[in-house]
Amino acid sequence: MTVIVNNSPIRIFRGAKVGDLLLRFAVRNKLDLKSVTQLKVTDRWGHALDNEAPLNDNQIVQIINS
């Protein structure tokens, strides 16, 4: 499935959760995996998403460094 992250599509496995997306985002952007704990994920309306929240195909999220 595809999730839109900061206006860029990221392909991830069906059934992925926000925590899985954070790891994929970190690897794709060559971030230090230790820095993943500092990243926050919000939905398109700015509501915080928990790392265990399920993702849907074509969902739009923002990842910000807190």
N, C-alpha and C positions, 0 to 999 in steps of 0.2 A: 504494500500500500504506500501511498505518498502522503506526507505531512508537509505543509507549508510552514517553514521556519524562517522568521525574519525576511519574508518575501522570497525565499528560495526553496524549491522542492527538495525534500530528502526522502529517499526510498528506504523503507524499513519493513520488517516482517509483520504480517497480519497478527493482531493480538498484542502488539507491543504496548508498553506503558511509557509514561513520561520519563522514568528513569532510564529506560532503554534508549529513548530518543536523545537524552542528554549525552549518553556515552557515544552514540553514533555521531552526534554533532561535534563532540570533542575530538574524535578521531578524524572526522572529515576536515576540521579546521586546524588540525595539528596542535591542539591545546594539551597542556599537561593534564593527565587524568586526575591528578590531585586537585586541580582547580574546579572540577565538576561540582564539588560540594558548594561552591560559591555562586553557581548559576541558578537563576530563578526562572521559572516558566509561567507564563500567563496565557490565558486564552485571548481571543481577538477583542474582548471587552475589558481586558485588564485584570481579570480575576485570577488569583494565584492557583496553580495546579499542583497537586501533591505528586510525588514521584511514583505512587502506585495507581494514579489515575489512568484509565484506559484511553487509548487514542483511536480515532476513526479516520478512515480514508478521506483525504482532502481537508482535514482539520487544519485550521490556521492557528499558530501559536507564535509567541515571541519569547526568545531566550535573552535574558539580560544578566549582566555581571553585577552582582550586588556588592 
